[in-house]
Amino acid sequence: MTDETATPADGDADALVSRLRLIEDQPLADRADALAQVHDELRARLEAGDAPRPHA
């Protein structure tokens, strides 16, 4: 995928993947805490409602 076809959601996904890769390199106890934080943030976003739809 090129930058020309990337959407904001793609950027969010890329950021999440990068964040998860950093977390996976941490010691187990730190990893568990960091993954719990990611879980809480994602749950809060989902519970906040539908994602904004791009304008046509």
PyRosetta script that sets phi, psi and omega in degrees:
from pyrosetta import init, pose_from_sequence

init()
pose = pose_from_sequence("MTDETATPADGDADALVSRLRLIEDQPLADRADALAQVHDELRARLEAGDAPRPHA")
pose.set_psi(1, 137.1)
pose.set_omega(1, 179.6)
pose.set_phi(2, -94.6)
pose.set_psi(2, 166.8)
pose.set_omega(2, 177.8)
pose.set_phi(3, -63.7)
pose.set_psi(3, -27.4)
pose.set_omega(3, -178.1)
pose.set_phi(4, -67.2)
pose.set_psi(4, -29.7)
pose.set_omega(4, -178.0)
pose.set_phi(5, -102.1)
pose.set_psi(5, -0.4)
pose.set_omega(5, -178.8)
pose.set_phi(6, -71.4)
pose.set_psi(6, 143.3)
pose.set_omega(6, 176.7)
pose.set_phi(7, -110.0)
pose.set_psi(7, 166.2)
pose.set_omega(7, 176.4)
pose.set_phi(8, -55.3)
pose.set_psi(8, -35.9)
pose.set_omega(8, 179.4)
pose.set_phi(9, -63.9)
pose.set_psi(9, -35.2)
pose.set_omega(9, 177.5)
pose.set_phi(10, -63.1)
pose.set_psi(10, -41.2)
pose.set_omega(10, 178.1)
pose.set_phi(11, -63.7)
pose.set_psi(11, -38.9)
pose.set_omega(11, 177.0)
pose.set_phi(12, -63.1)
pose.set_psi(12, -42.1)
pose.set_omega(12, -179.5)
pose.set_phi(13, -65.4)
pose.set_psi(13, -42.6)
pose.set_omega(13, 178.5)
pose.set_phi(14, -62.2)
pose.set_psi(14, -41.6)
pose.set_omega(14, 179.4)
pose.set_phi(15, -64.7)
pose.set_psi(15, -40.1)
pose.set_omega(15, 179.6)
pose.set_phi(16, -65.0)
pose.set_psi(16, -44.2)
pose.set_omega(16, 179.4)
pose.set_phi(17, -61.3)
pose.set_psi(17, -43.5)
pose.set_omega(17, 178.2)
pose.set_phi(18, -61.5)
pose.set_psi(18, -43.3)
pose.set_omega(18, 179.7)
pose.set_phi(19, -62.9)
pose.set_psi(19, -43.1)
pose.set_omega(19, -179.9)
pose.set_phi(20, -65.8)
pose.set_psi(20, -35.9)
pose.set_omega(20, 177.1)
pose.set_phi(21, -63.6)
pose.set_psi(21, -41.2)
pose.set_omega(21, 177.5)
pose.set_phi(22, -64.2)
pose.set_psi(22, -40.8)
pose.set_omega(22, 179.9)
pose.set_phi(23, -62.9)
pose.set_psi(23, -41.3)
pose.set_omega(23, -177.4)
pose.set_phi(24, -63.7)
pose.set_psi(24, -20.6)
pose.set_omega(24, 178.8)
pose.set_phi(25, -84.8)
pose.set_psi(25, -5.3)
pose.set_omega(25, -177.4)
pose.set_phi(26, -85.9)
pose.set_psi(26, 161.0)
pose.set_omega(26, 173.7)
pose.set_phi(27, -60.1)
pose.set_psi(27, 155.2)
pose.set_omega(27, -172.1)
pose.set_phi(28, -53.0)
pose.set_psi(28, -47.9)
pose.set_omega(28, -178.0)
pose.set_phi(29, -62.6)
pose.set_psi(29, -43.5)
pose.set_omega(29, 178.6)
pose.set_phi(30, -66.5)
pose.set_psi(30, -38.2)
pose.set_omega(30, 179.2)
pose.set_phi(31, -61.6)
pose.set_psi(31, -43.8)
pose.set_omega(31, -179.7)
pose.set_phi(32, -61.7)
pose.set_psi(32, -43.9)
pose.set_omega(32, 178.8)
pose.set_phi(33, -64.2)
pose.set_psi(33, -43.2)
pose.set_omega(33, -178.7)
pose.set_phi(34, -66.8)
pose.set_psi(34, -39.9)
pose.set_omega(34, 178.6)
pose.set_phi(35, -68.1)
pose.set_psi(35, -35.0)
pose.set_omega(35, 176.1)
pose.set_phi(36, -64.2)
pose.set_psi(36, -38.7)
pose.set_omega(36, 178.1)
pose.set_phi(37, -65.0)
pose.set_psi(37, -43.3)
pose.set_omega(37, 177.9)
pose.set_phi(38, -61.5)
pose.set_psi(38, -43.5)
pose.set_omega(38, 178.9)
pose.set_phi(39, -58.1)
pose.set_psi(39, -47.2)
pose.set_omega(39, -179.4)
pose.set_phi(40, -62.3)
pose.set_psi(40, -40.7)
pose.set_omega(40, -179.8)
pose.set_phi(41, -66.3)
pose.set_psi(41, -43.7)
pose.set_omega(41, 179.8)
pose.set_phi(42, -65.8)
pose.set_psi(42, -41.1)
pose.set_omega(42, 178.3)
pose.set_phi(43, -61.6)
pose.set_psi(43, -43.1)
pose.set_omega(43, -179.9)
pose.set_phi(44, -62.5)
pose.set_psi(44, -39.6)
pose.set_omega(44, 178.6)
pose.set_phi(45, -65.7)
pose.set_psi(45, -41.7)
pose.set_omega(45, 179.4)
pose.set_phi(46, -66.4)
pose.set_psi(46, -40.5)
pose.set_omega(46, -178.7)
pose.set_phi(47, -73.0)
pose.set_psi(47, -17.3)
pose.set_omega(47, -179.6)
pose.set_phi(48, -73.5)
pose.set_psi(48, -14.8)
pose.set_omega(48, 178.6)
pose.set_phi(49, 124.8)
pose.set_psi(49, -175.0)
pose.set_omega(49, -179.2)
pose.set_phi(50, -67.0)
pose.set_psi(50, 149.8)
pose.set_omega(50, 176.0)
pose.set_phi(51, -70.1)
pose.set_psi(51, 147.5)
pose.set_omega(51, 176.6)
pose.set_phi(52, -62.0)
pose.set_psi(52, 140.4)
pose.set_omega(52, -179.6)
pose.set_phi(53, -92.5)
pose.set_psi(53, 139.9)
pose.set_omega(53, 178.9)
pose.set_phi(54, -65.4)
pose.set_psi(54, 147.0)
pose.set_omega(54, 178.9)
pose.set_phi(55, -77.8)
pose.set_psi(55, 144.3)
pose.set_omega(55, -179.2)
pose.set_phi(56, -74.5)
pose.dump_pdb("model.pdb")
